[in-house]
Amino acid sequence: MSKATQIAFQLDNESLRQIDELATAKSWSRAQVLRVAVDELLATRREATIDAQLAAGYGAQPPGAEEDAWAEMTVDALRTADLAW
């Protein structure tokens, strides 16, 4: 487990009220609510970075006819598969 650092910051009363409400509803502590919020924010940021990198990569070298054919075959196979999702 990585080392944890305690931080202090201020919140407005309404934000704190909503955090307390969420903590109560989930049986979490305030700290857990804030950790989850930060984790979700950072995950969203990572995903956006990856999406931008993928878009840049495909922009620099778009898929060719062979890749398009493989993709179409995959989509067709998924459509005809009997998947119990």
Number of C-alpha atoms within 10 A of each C-alpha: 3 4 4 6 5 4 5 4 4 6 8 7 9 9 10 13 12 11 19 17 14 15 17 13 9 11 12 14 14 15 11 14 18 13 12 11 12 12 12 12 12 12 12 12 12 12 12 12 12 12 12 12 12 12 13 12 11 11 10 9 9 11 12 8 9 9 11 11 12 11 13 12 12 11 12 11 11 11 10 8 9 8 7 4 3
